[in-house]
Amino acid sequence: MRLKQVKQIDLTQLEALYSQVGWSPRKLQQLMRQSWLCLALYQNHQLIGFARVVSDHTWNATIWDVVIHPAYQRKGLGKYLVYQMIRWIKQHNVIHISLFAESRAVTFYQRIGFEVVANAKAMFWC
Ligand SMILES: CC(C)(COP(=O)(O)OP(=O)(O)OC[C@H]1O[C@@H](n2cnc3c(N)ncnc32)[C@H](O)[C@@H]1OP(=O)(O)O)[C@@H](O)C(=O)NCCC(=O)NCCS
């Protein structure tokens, strides 16, 4: 298993990984270009995990698109990926780390230390 910080990636592999978990891949190259940090996990040469961070580099860093290939889930790899991102963000002295969890991932994030903020509501312009 190999973890790599990536700026470019084989987009076919990334699209396949997103599709494996039901996401519709869209403009992935642009998403990566605009992200502060992208991490990729490889088994041999197969992309089996991915996650990225967007940030103002001072106050806020937001984690997006944490994904582990279904065949490799529940082996601690998602946790490893998120911890590596937290470590990197903290090394750069960014204060707040946030994310928007899909319902199916809430317990995962809670297990690794994230809390649902009771007195704050995520709001979106619709
Ligand atoms: C969510 C996801 C990244 C978790 O990755 P993973 O490698 O399977 O998770 P891990 O094995 O590192 O699990 C870490 C902890 O969370 C728990 N956990 C993981 N998935 C869970 C689930 N679906 N329900 C309950 N607990 C879960 C594990 O049991 C483990 O607990 P422990 O540390 O107490 O043993 C992965 O399931 C995935 O890619 N899902 C589809 C995409 C997705 O929804 N991403 C989140 C977007 S917000």
The ligand as a Tripos MOL2 file, in Angstrom:
@<TRIPOS>MOLECULE
LIG
   48    50     1     0     0
SMALL
NO_CHARGES

@<TRIPOS>ATOM
      1 C1        -16.5180    6.2990    4.4900 C.3       1 LIG1
      2 C2        -15.2710    5.5350    4.0430 C.3       1 LIG1
      3 C3        -14.2510    6.5090    3.4610 C.3       1 LIG1
      4 C4        -14.6870    4.8190    5.2760 C.3       1 LIG1
      5 O1        -13.4440    4.2130    4.8850 O.3       1 LIG1
      6 P1        -12.9670    2.8340    5.5330 P.3       1 LIG1
      7 O2        -11.5910    2.5870    5.0950 O.co2     1 LIG1
      8 O3        -13.9740    1.7800    5.2300 O.co2     1 LIG1
      9 O4        -13.0480    3.1460    7.0900 O.3       1 LIG1
     10 P2        -12.0380    2.5930    8.2200 P.3       1 LIG1
     11 O5        -11.8430    1.1340    8.0290 O.co2     1 LIG1
     12 O6        -10.8280    3.4460    8.2530 O.co2     1 LIG1
     13 O7        -12.9240    2.8220    9.5240 O.3       1 LIG1
     14 C5        -12.5520    3.6890   10.6020 C.3       1 LIG1
     15 C6        -13.5560    3.5230   11.6870 C.3       1 LIG1
     16 O8        -14.8740    3.8780   11.2190 O.3       1 LIG1
     17 C7        -15.7560    2.7700   11.3120 C.3       1 LIG1
     18 N1        -16.5910    2.7430   10.1190 N.ar      1 LIG1
     19 C8        -16.1680    2.7900    8.8310 C.ar      1 LIG1
     20 N2        -17.2250    2.7760    7.9940 N.ar      1 LIG1
     21 C9        -18.3150    2.6920    8.7910 C.ar      1 LIG1
     22 C10       -19.7030    2.6130    8.5120 C.ar      1 LIG1
     23 N3        -20.1910    2.6380    7.2570 N.pl3     1 LIG1
     24 N4        -20.5690    2.5400    9.5570 N.ar      1 LIG1
     25 C11       -20.1070    2.5020   10.8280 C.ar      1 LIG1
     26 N5        -18.7920    2.5880   11.1600 N.ar      1 LIG1
     27 C12       -17.9130    2.6760   10.1380 C.ar      1 LIG1
     28 C13       -14.8680    1.5360   11.3780 C.3       1 LIG1
     29 O9        -15.5260    0.4470   12.0200 O.3       1 LIG1
     30 C14       -13.6860    2.0540   12.1620 C.3       1 LIG1
     31 O10       -13.9970    2.0890   13.5440 O.3       1 LIG1
     32 P3        -12.8660    1.7680   14.6540 P.3       1 LIG1
     33 O11       -11.7160    2.7150   14.3820 O.co2     1 LIG1
     34 O12       -13.5720    2.0240   15.9350 O.co2     1 LIG1
     35 O13       -12.4820    0.3420   14.4060 O.co2     1 LIG1
     36 C15       -15.6220    4.4470    2.9940 C.3       1 LIG1
     37 O14       -16.6220    3.6160    3.5310 O.3       1 LIG1
     38 C16       -16.1180    5.0010    1.6760 C.2       1 LIG1
     39 O15       -15.3360    5.2700    0.7710 O.2       1 LIG1
     40 N6        -17.4460    5.1680    1.5690 N.am      1 LIG1
     41 C17       -18.0570    5.6620    0.3160 C.3       1 LIG1
     42 C18       -17.7240    7.1240    0.0530 C.3       1 LIG1
     43 C19       -18.1920    8.0210    1.1840 C.2       1 LIG1
     44 O16       -19.3480    7.9800    1.6150 O.2       1 LIG1
     45 N7        -17.2660    8.8820    1.6450 N.am      1 LIG1
     46 C20       -17.5510    9.8560    2.6540 C.3       1 LIG1
     47 C21       -17.9720   11.1280    1.9880 C.3       1 LIG1
     48 S1        -18.5190   12.3380    3.1550 S.3       1 LIG1
@<TRIPOS>BOND
     1     1     2 1
     2     2     3 1
     3     2     4 1
     4     2    36 1
     5     4     5 1
     6     5     6 1
     7     6     7 2
     8     6     8 1
     9     6     9 1
    10     9    10 1
    11    10    11 2
    12    10    12 1
    13    10    13 1
    14    13    14 1
    15    14    15 1
    16    15    16 1
    17    15    30 1
    18    16    17 1
    19    17    18 1
    20    17    28 1
    21    18    19 ar
    22    18    27 ar
    23    19    20 ar
    24    20    21 ar
    25    21    22 ar
    26    21    27 ar
    27    22    23 1
    28    22    24 ar
    29    24    25 ar
    30    25    26 ar
    31    26    27 ar
    32    28    29 1
    33    28    30 1
    34    30    31 1
    35    31    32 1
    36    32    33 2
    37    32    34 1
    38    32    35 1
    39    36    37 1
    40    36    38 1
    41    38    39 2
    42    38    40 1
    43    40    41 1
    44    41    42 1
    45    42    43 1
    46    43    44 2
    47    43    45 1
    48    45    46 1
    49    46    47 1
    50    47    48 1
@<TRIPOS>SUBSTRUCTURE
     1 LIG1         1 GROUP 0 **** ****
